[in-house]
Amino acid sequence: MDGKLKGEMVTLNSPQALKLHQKSHYGQLVQEELQLPLLEALFLMEKEKLNILQEGRKLSLEEATDLIIERGLLNKYLVFKDLRNRGYIVRTGFKYGSEFRLYERGKSPGDGHSDFLVKVMIEDQDIHIKDFSSYVRVAHGVNKKLMLAVVDHEQDITYYNVEWTRP
């Protein structure tokens, strides 16, 4: 399957693209076209399910990975990839001030609401307590759990479940 790179999105227009969206919940359908964020497109490229075309030329896996790195998305991609490989449905969390919304295994966007908001952080990243508090408050306010995904210098990921409690 071939997708065309247009800015931050890869677009596909084929029956296979529609099946990919319906079965595995990748991307967003806009009219008859499937739009994949670059993170999802690279993941599918690594799984040998997608070719990314830029101006008619097929990108190599290395070139596609370089696009992610150049745009400062490597840590976000590592978390996305890890969660998808674990069987979760991963959607954007932009609306909630986080990187991702996460659906429990066996659930999908059409079956109800996501269970987690995922915030991606770097191992030695400083975070102000007011920012941290706002992440927890937003997650609690929308009835979701907050998961911190901390990427270390070796690109290993540690997940922390953060819950709001009343003293």
Secondary structure, DSSP 4 states (H G I P E B T S, - for coil): -EEEEETTEEEE-SHHHHHHHHHH--SEEETTEEEEEHHHHHHHHHTTS-EEEETTEEPPHHHHHHHHHHTT-HHHHHHHHHHHHTT-EEEE-GGGTSSEEEEPTT--GGGS--SEEEEEEETT----HHHHHHHHHHHHHTT-EEEEEEE-TTS-EEEEEE-----
